[in-house]
Amino acid sequence: MAQNKLKQKVESLTRVVQALIKELQHNVSVAQGTLTAFQLHVGKEEWEKIVEELKHVEERKHAAAAGVNEKKLEIPEEEELSPALRK
């Protein structure tokens, strides 16, 4: 009895995952078609400008993220310390 219910649940989840995969494939197809139509609409030169700008945007994002992730410990010079912390 318990195995039967488990089998039904697995089959149900399998159908859900299959439906999600089909929907994802459909979304990919729509996105590719939209992108192609946009490329044709703006023309080759304008498209290349857009691609370059997007590359620069991504580079700036990565550089900013790297700057945030690479915080360094700053140790103040002795002159900058309060008198109580000086040697």
C-alpha positions in Angstrom: 0.0 0.0 0.0 2.7 2.5 1.0 4.8 1.6 -2.1 1.8 2.2 -4.3 1.3 5.7 -2.9 5.0 6.4 -3.2 5.0 5.2 -6.8 2.0 7.5 -7.6 3.8 10.5 -6.0 6.9 9.8 -8.1 4.9 9.5 -11.3 3.1 12.7 -10.4 6.4 14.6 -9.8 7.7 13.1 -13.1 4.8 14.6 -15.0 5.3 18.0 -13.3 9.0 18.0 -14.2 8.3 17.0 -17.8 5.7 19.9 -18.1 8.3 22.3 -16.6 10.9 21.2 -19.1 8.4 21.7 -22.0 7.6 25.2 -20.8 11.2 26.1 -20.4 11.9 24.9 -24.0 9.0 27.0 -25.2 10.4 30.0 -23.4 13.8 29.5 -24.9 12.3 29.3 -28.4 10.3 32.5 -27.8 13.3 34.3 -26.5 15.5 33.3 -29.4 12.8 34.3 -31.9 12.4 37.7 -30.2 16.2 38.2 -30.2 16.4 37.4 -33.9 13.6 39.8 -34.7 15.2 42.5 -32.7 18.6 41.9 -34.5 16.9 42.2 -37.8 15.0 45.3 -36.7 18.0 47.3 -35.5 20.5 46.3 -38.1 24.0 44.9 -37.9 25.9 48.1 -36.9 23.4 49.0 -34.2 23.3 45.4 -32.9 27.1 45.4 -32.6 27.0 48.6 -30.6 24.4 47.1 -28.3 26.4 44.0 -27.8 29.5 46.0 -27.0 27.6 48.1 -24.5 26.2 45.0 -22.8 29.7 43.6 -22.5 30.9 46.8 -20.8 28.0 46.7 -18.4 28.8 43.1 -17.5 32.5 43.9 -17.0 31.6 46.8 -14.7 29.3 44.5 -12.7 32.0 41.9 -12.3 34.6 44.5 -11.4 32.2 46.0 -8.8 31.5 42.6 -7.4 35.2 41.7 -7.3 35.8 45.0 -5.4 33.2 44.2 -2.9 34.5 40.6 -2.4 38.1 41.7 -2.1 37.8 44.0 1.0 41.1 44.2 2.7 41.8 44.8 6.3 43.1 48.3 6.7 45.5 48.9 9.6 45.8 52.5 10.6 49.3 54.0 11.0 50.5 54.6 14.5 49.9 58.4 14.2 46.3 57.7 13.4 45.7 55.7 16.5 44.3 57.2 19.6 46.8 57.8 22.4 45.5 54.9 24.4 46.2 52.4 21.6 49.7 53.6 20.8 52.7 51.5 22.0 
